[in-house]
Amino acid sequence: MTLDVARLSALIAAHGPVARVVLARTRGSVPRGAGTSMTVWSDGFDGTIGGGALEWRALSVAREVLASGAPRVEKMPLGPALGQCCGGSVTMVVERLDATPPSPWLRRVEGAAAPPDLTGFAFRDGWLREEEATPARAIWIWGAGHVGAALVSVLSPLPDIALTWVDTAADRFPAVPEGVTRLVAADPAAAMLHAPIDAEHIILTYSHDIDLALCHAALERGFRSVGLIGSATKWARFRSRLAALGHAPAQIDRIRCPIGDPALGKHPQAIAVGVAAALLSQGSPAEATGGRTA
């Protein structure tokens, strides 16, 4: 995990001073790994370090730090101290932030006076170092209907994902989760030009014509992946029409259709879970692939 400077800035702007909880070190079986963080303010919090008794303890300590301003380092065996069955232990650093920290952020939280030579995320000799997050995975959701809304609700809480949600009119969107970019585009295919060429696209609009135009635009633009909602019959028709538009079979084959996991059923949330699982199983973005090839 890395330091999300933009997210911290937004939270401080919205809530004033916050307390940031970082799992600086973990040993054995623990809910989340070293580098995981959450941000706490007087009546709320953002993120999770794993839930359960550990998180309740973190919230309590964070609000004490928020009130006092004094940082804390707590080392806790999860079994004896908190009654959790994980069996591991964590070292938790809690600090009050009145402004966004610089990146890289190296500070002494306990112990030695001289900083050791640290890179990346590191906790050693009482010093903690973090670097700003690398650019998030760009995932574009095309369509704000039931499946689109369900997919956004599943993906939006996840770290290191930048969601852009597109539809043709503002009144087509339900509530947009915090951190999701809403894009109203009367001509969605034209909006494809604004997507990064390493973006991952899920196309599930209300119109087959719009879906086809988006597939065509994505093949022209370049992408990391494209998933299209629909049946085998729809995809056979689209394949023929995309070929007629000049796209090579190998490029057309890069579009996945149908999407989701048929074993989960056809409920919008079930489709969203299957699509999200497929996206997450792909891991971090590989090298982007360009547009049309002959």
C-alpha positions as CSV (number, residue, x, y, z in Angstrom):
1,M,0.0,0.0,0.0
2,T,1.1,3.6,-0.6
3,L,0.3,7.1,0.4
4,D,-2.8,8.4,-1.4
5,V,-2.0,12.1,-1.2
6,A,-5.1,13.2,-3.3
7,R,-7.4,11.2,-1.1
8,L,-5.9,12.6,2.1
9,S,-6.2,16.1,0.8
10,A,-9.9,15.6,0.0
11,L,-10.6,14.1,3.4
12,I,-8.8,16.9,5.3
13,A,-10.6,19.5,3.1
14,A,-13.9,17.9,4.0
15,H,-13.4,17.1,7.7
16,G,-10.5,19.2,9.0
17,P,-7.7,17.5,10.9
18,V,-7.7,13.7,10.7
19,A,-5.9,10.8,12.4
20,R,-4.2,8.4,10.1
21,V,-3.7,4.7,11.2
22,V,-1.0,2.7,9.4
23,L,-0.1,-0.9,9.9
24,A,3.7,-0.3,10.0
25,R,4.6,-3.9,10.6
26,T,2.7,-7.2,10.7
27,R,3.8,-10.7,11.8
28,G,2.0,-14.0,11.4
29,S,-1.7,-14.3,10.5
30,V,-3.3,-10.8,10.4
31,P,-6.4,-9.4,8.6
32,R,-4.4,-6.9,6.4
33,G,-0.8,-6.5,5.5
34,A,1.9,-3.9,6.3
35,G,1.2,-0.5,4.7
36,T,-2.6,-0.8,5.0
37,S,-4.1,2.4,6.4
38,M,-7.3,4.1,7.4
39,T,-8.2,7.7,8.0
40,V,-10.3,8.8,11.0
41,W,-12.1,12.0,11.9
42,S,-14.4,12.9,14.8
43,D,-17.5,11.2,13.5
44,G,-16.4,9.0,10.7
45,F,-13.6,7.1,8.9
46,D,-12.3,6.1,5.5
47,G,-10.7,2.8,4.7
48,T,-10.2,-0.3,6.8
49,I,-7.4,-2.2,8.5
50,G,-9.3,-5.4,8.6
51,G,-12.4,-4.8,10.8
52,G,-13.1,-6.6,14.1
53,A,-11.6,-5.8,17.4
54,L,-8.3,-4.5,15.9
55,E,-10.2,-1.8,13.9
56,W,-12.3,-0.8,16.9
57,R,-9.1,-0.4,18.9
58,A,-7.6,1.6,16.1
59,L,-10.6,3.9,15.9
60,S,-10.4,4.5,19.7
61,V,-6.7,5.3,19.6
62,A,-7.1,7.5,16.5
63,R,-9.7,9.7,18.2
64,E,-7.4,10.0,21.2
65,V,-4.5,11.1,18.9
66,L,-6.9,13.4,17.1
67,A,-7.7,15.1,20.4
68,S,-4.2,15.2,21.8
69,G,-2.1,15.7,18.6
70,A,0.6,13.3,20.0
71,P,1.4,10.4,17.7
72,R,1.2,6.8,19.0
73,V,3.0,3.5,18.2
74,E,1.1,0.5,19.5
75,K,2.3,-3.1,19.2
76,M,-0.5,-5.6,19.7
77,P,-0.6,-9.4,19.6
78,L,-4.1,-10.0,18.2
79,G,-4.9,-13.0,20.3
80,P,-3.9,-12.0,23.9
81,A,-4.7,-8.3,23.5
82,L,-7.8,-8.3,21.4
83,G,-9.3,-11.8,21.5
84,Q,-9.0,-12.3,17.8
85,C,-8.2,-15.8,16.5
86,C,-5.7,-14.7,13.8
87,G,-2.7,-15.4,16.0
88,G,-0.4,-12.7,14.5
89,S,0.6,-9.3,15.7
90,V,0.7,-5.7,14.3
91,T,2.6,-2.6,15.0
92,M,0.2,0.3,14.4
93,V,1.3,4.0,13.9
94,V,-1.3,6.6,14.5
95,E,-0.7,10.3,13.6
96,R,-2.7,13.5,13.4
97,L,-2.6,15.3,10.1
98,D,-3.7,18.9,9.8
99,A,-2.4,19.2,6.2
100,T,-1.4,16.7,3.4
101,P,2.1,15.3,4.0
102,P,4.9,15.5,1.4
103,S,5.9,12.5,-0.7
104,P,8.1,10.7,0.1
105,W,7.1,11.0,3.8
106,L,9.9,10.1,6.2
107,R,9.4,10.7,9.9
108,R,10.5,9.5,13.3
109,V,7.7,7.9,15.2
110,E,9.8,6.4,18.0
111,G,13.4,5.6,19.0
112,A,16.5,6.5,17.1
113,A,17.5,10.1,16.2
114,A,19.3,9.4,12.9
115,P,17.2,8.1,10.0
116,P,18.3,4.8,8.5
117,D,18.6,4.4,4.7
118,L,15.0,3.5,3.7
119,T,13.2,3.2,0.3
120,G,9.6,2.6,-0.6
121,F,7.3,1.7,2.3
122,A,9.5,0.8,5.2
123,F,9.5,0.8,9.0
124,R,12.8,0.4,10.8
125,D,14.6,1.8,13.9
126,G,11.6,3.9,14.8
127,W,11.3,5.6,11.4
128,L,8.4,5.2,8.9
129,R,8.7,6.0,5.2
130,E,5.9,6.1,2.6
131,E,5.7,7.1,-1.0
132,E,2.8,8.6,-3.0
133,A,0.6,6.1,-4.7
134,T,1.3,5.3,-8.3
135,P,-1.5,6.1,-10.8
136,A,-4.5,3.9,-10.2
137,R,-6.0,1.4,-12.6
138,A,-8.4,3.3,-14.9
139,I,-11.7,1.5,-15.2
140,W,-14.4,3.0,-17.3
141,I,-18.0,1.9,-16.8
142,W,-20.3,2.7,-19.7
143,G,-23.9,2.7,-18.6
144,A,-25.6,3.8,-15.4
145,G,-28.4,1.2,-15.4
146,H,-28.9,-1.5,-12.8
147,V,-25.8,-3.5,-13.7
148,G,-23.6,-0.4,-14.0
149,A,-24.8,0.9,-10.7
150,A,-24.2,-2.5,-9.0
151,L,-20.7,-2.7,-10.5
152,V,-19.8,0.8,-9.4
153,S,-21.0,0.0,-5.9
154,V,-18.8,-3.1,-5.8
155,L,-15.6,-1.5,-7.2
156,S,-15.7,2.0,-5.7
157,P,-14.6,1.1,-2.2
158,L,-11.5,-0.7,-3.5
159,P,-8.1,1.0,-3.3
160,D,-5.9,1.8,-6.4
161,I,-8.8,1.9,-8.8
162,A,-9.9,5.1,-10.6
163,L,-13.5,4.7,-11.8
164,T,-15.1,6.8,-14.5
165,W,-18.8,6.3,-15.0
166,V,-20.4,7.4,-18.3
167,D,-23.9,7.8,-19.6
168,T,-25.8,10.0,-21.9
169,A,-27.7,12.2,-19.5
170,A,-27.3,13.3,-15.9
171,D,-30.7,12.0,-14.8
172,R,-29.7,8.5,-15.8
173,F,-27.3,8.3,-12.8
174,P,-28.3,7.2,-9.4
175,A,-26.2,8.4,-6.4
176,V,-22.6,8.5,-7.4
177,P,-20.2,7.2,-4.7
178,E,-17.5,9.5,-3.5
179,G,-14.3,9.3,-5.5
180,V,-16.1,8.1,-8.7
181,T,-15.9,10.5,-11.7
182,R,-19.2,11.0,-13.4
183,L,-19.1,11.8,-17.1
184,V,-22.2,12.9,-19.0
185,A,-21.7,12.3,-22.7
186,A,-24.4,12.8,-25.3
187,D,-22.1,10.9,-27.7
188,P,-20.4,8.2,-25.6
189,A,-18.3,6.9,-28.5
190,A,-16.7,10.4,-28.9
191,A,-15.9,10.3,-25.1
192,M,-13.8,7.2,-25.7
193,L,-11.1,9.5,-27.0
194,H,-10.7,10.9,-23.5
195,A,-10.0,7.5,-21.9
196,P,-6.4,6.4,-21.3
197,I,-5.2,3.8,-23.8
198,D,-4.5,1.5,-20.8
199,A,-8.1,1.8,-19.5
200,E,-10.2,-1.2,-18.8
201,H,-13.8,-0.8,-20.2
202,I,-17.0,-2.4,-19.2
203,I,-19.7,-1.6,-21.8
204,L,-23.3,-2.1,-20.6
205,T,-25.5,0.7,-21.9
206,Y,-29.2,0.8,-22.6
207,S,-28.6,0.7,-26.4
208,H,-27.1,-2.0,-28.7
209,D,-26.2,0.8,-31.1
210,I,-24.3,2.7,-28.4
211,D,-22.6,-0.6,-27.3
212,L,-21.4,-1.3,-30.9
213,A,-20.2,2.3,-31.4
214,L,-18.2,2.0,-28.1
215,C,-16.6,-1.3,-29.2
216,H,-15.7,0.3,-32.5
217,A,-14.3,3.4,-30.8
218,A,-12.3,1.3,-28.3
219,L,-10.7,-0.8,-31.0
220,E,-9.7,2.5,-32.8
221,R,-8.5,4.1,-29.5
222,G,-6.6,1.2,-27.8
223,F,-7.3,-0.3,-24.4
224,R,-6.1,-2.8,-21.8
225,S,-9.4,-4.7,-21.8
226,V,-13.0,-4.5,-22.9
227,G,-15.9,-6.4,-21.6
228,L,-19.3,-6.2,-23.2
229,I,-22.6,-7.3,-21.6
230,G,-24.8,-9.5,-23.8
231,S,-25.6,-12.9,-25.2
232,A,-23.6,-15.1,-27.6
233,T,-26.1,-14.1,-30.3
234,K,-25.5,-10.4,-29.7
235,W,-21.7,-11.0,-29.8
236,A,-21.9,-13.0,-33.0
237,R,-23.8,-10.1,-34.6
238,F,-21.3,-7.5,-33.2
239,R,-18.3,-9.5,-34.5
240,S,-19.7,-9.4,-38.0
241,R,-20.4,-5.7,-37.8
242,L,-17.0,-4.9,-36.3
243,A,-15.3,-6.9,-39.1
244,A,-17.3,-4.9,-41.7
245,L,-16.0,-1.7,-40.0
246,G,-12.4,-2.9,-40.8
247,H,-11.3,-4.5,-37.6
248,A,-9.1,-7.6,-37.7
249,P,-10.3,-10.9,-36.1
250,A,-7.4,-10.9,-33.6
251,Q,-8.4,-7.4,-32.4
252,I,-12.1,-8.2,-32.2
253,D,-11.2,-11.3,-30.1
254,R,-9.8,-9.0,-27.4
255,I,-13.3,-7.9,-26.5
256,R,-14.9,-10.3,-23.9
257,C,-18.6,-11.1,-24.4
258,P,-20.6,-12.3,-22.5
259,I,-19.2,-11.0,-19.2
260,G,-19.8,-12.1,-15.6
261,D,-20.1,-15.6,-14.2
262,P,-23.2,-17.5,-15.4
263,A,-23.1,-19.7,-12.3
264,L,-23.9,-16.6,-10.2
265,G,-27.2,-15.9,-12.0
266,K,-28.6,-12.8,-13.8
267,H,-29.4,-10.5,-11.0
268,P,-27.6,-7.2,-11.5
269,Q,-25.6,-7.6,-8.3
270,A,-24.6,-11.1,-9.2
271,I,-23.4,-10.0,-12.7
272,A,-21.5,-7.2,-11.0
273,V,-19.8,-9.6,-8.6
274,G,-18.7,-11.8,-11.5
275,V,-17.4,-8.9,-13.6
276,A,-15.6,-7.4,-10.6
277,A,-14.0,-10.8,-9.8
278,A,-12.7,-11.1,-13.4
279,L,-11.3,-7.5,-13.3
280,L,-9.5,-8.1,-10.0
281,S,-8.1,-11.4,-11.1
282,Q,-6.3,-9.6,-13.9
283,G,-4.1,-7.8,-11.4
284,S,-2.3,-4.6,-12.1
285,P,-2.3,-3.2,-15.7
286,A,0.1,-4.6,-18.2
287,E,1.5,-2.7,-21.2
288,A,-1.3,-1.0,-23.1
289,T,-2.2,-2.2,-26.6
290,G,-2.8,0.3,-29.3
291,G,-5.7,0.7,-31.7
292,R,-6.5,-1.0,-35.0
293,T,-4.1,-3.3,-36.7
294,A,-4.6,-4.7,-40.2
